[in-house]
Amino acid sequence: MYKYFPLINVFVLMITAFTIPIVRKKKIARELSIFSNAVILILSIFILVNVISIGDFHYKAGYPNTFFGIDWYIGSIESVLSVLFAFVSLLIVIYSYKSIEHEVPNEKIDFYYILLNLLLASLLGIIYTNDLFNSYVFIEVSTLASCGIIVIKDKKANIKATIKYLIMSTVGSGLILMAIAYIYSLTGHLNMSLIHEVIIKNYTQYPNSVLIILVLFTVGLGVKSAMFPLHGWLPDAHSSAPTPSSALLSGLVIKVYAFTLIKILYRVFSFSIVNETIILNVIILLGSCGMIFGSIMAITQKELKRMVAYSSIAQMGYVFFGIGLGTPAGVATAVFHIVGHAVTKSALFLCSGLMIEKVGSKKISDLKGIGKEMPLALVLFTLGAFSMIGIPILPGFISKWYLSLACIEINRLSLVIIILTSSILNVIYYFPIIINGFFGHENLEGKVYKSKSVSIDRMLPIIFLMTAMVLVGGFSKNILNFISTAF
Amino acid sequence: MGIVTNYFETCSIILFGVGFATLMFHRNLIKKIIGMNIMDTAVFLFFIAKGYISGKEAPIITNSYKGIEGYVNPVPTALMLTGIVVAVSTTAFALALTIKLHEKYGTIDLDEIIRMKGD
């Protein structure tokens, strides 16, 4: 029975997405969206429990015993990511229930929930699928849906950011499709497992083609997941979008493409093939550049959301760094970083959105003394920032720690220095906000203690996300062990 | 020799280059979208060429079934049908955004738009 759950997940989301325009009532749209997300979370937990107790499984849609049916594979990483995505998305939708009216024009709210549901459906599809062309279709759906949730605010800056994002993503999709065409002409299959079987036997005869395929996939998916020199669209898109969208885009959407890259490098190809090419060195170089450059750019930002968005580029650098190490330990840590960063960054975005909404200014300098007015929000923000910086037991620290161990394991000590430098840079841009927030007095004349504090029910999603973050840190060993079983 | 004899592949790679360059280096948004379409079409050509076997028929039975050897591979064609749908929807969305952009900024020159300070 549980074998049908992945398909049910995607279908529930899509069907609710297309029910909303029939209903056309804002309140019902929101409730439907929350309901469907809750169903997904429950089913995903069932899938996770089943994968833990019984093991990974395939679901074949279409023609089960032929090579051209669409194959879905759910292993340990897929089940963990599906629970994570359902959980984060549910909390973001709950957060948006109260806040969306401030940011999205009233008549477009029901469209917003259509797009959110479609986006989550396509993200889950990308995670589950074991078929290259299927993942291409889901990638396109997710790109259009994520463009939609940025542009829905209907401001000048949003349209500009969206067109930038759309053009960059189309370049990426073109390259991905070209890579799929190459791999199809080489192997005659689109199913990842079957491609793997063919390619492991024949790759020595086609060294150039293998390299071209890897480069096309890396660049194509790199554009979409904001790999360092291709990140130009991210700060505009993520900072101008409505707060729930920013949280969803930064927390989940960019991660899923990095996971697709992991699938292609290590499941379609394999550790041995990929290690023979130069692609891993390129990925590790770009990842390191992203870690350093993203942090430096974050320091220079004057707007809170832009700073958090640049921090996402730096954090994606860690993910690519882990992928580029080319060892099972490195890749497992990259996946763990995806999990940890997804909960942390979405919470940080929701927190900063709440602060910006109450203060009425995007500028970091206007947030001085915010700790006196909104103590709980700033405490939660601090907790998230601590994870980004790498304070022990929080997930940010744990992924840095295991990344360093993975570097030492393959005798590349110089890479540890990059991780340390990036951590120090993180301190430089997160600490001023926290210190000025708690101890700054410049903006406080004529203001009352806790004057801007919001009701607890709006803070609850953020509190849940932060609790989840601490738990991810606390159970890091179990999660990492479980993820490692995939390799 | 391979470059001369593989017409489809060579042609599609050239088209891909043309489309890519148009998409990256033109300032006009409409031209960028045209470039995007050329790029997509190049990939469609490449993909469909992979399923074509010269001298074989399209996999539609007219008089009698000729066995597997009689027909070209239909899978790439079917896939590209989906690809075309995706490309069309992306184009439609991009054009709609261009109209919105022209409403708000009064120009479709991307460099100029990026130079402007938007709210």
Interface residues (C-beta under 8 A of the other chain):
Chain A: F68 F133 Y136 V137 E140 T143 L144 C147 V151 K155 K156 A157 I159 K160 T162 I163 L166 I167 T170 V171 S173 G174 L177 M178 I180 A181 Y184 S185 L190
Chain B: F16 G19 F20 L23 M24 L29 K32 M36 M39 D40 V43 F46 F47 K50 V75 P76 L79 T82 G83 V86 S89 T90 F93 A94 L97 T98 K100 L101 K104 Y105 L110 I113 I114 G118 D119
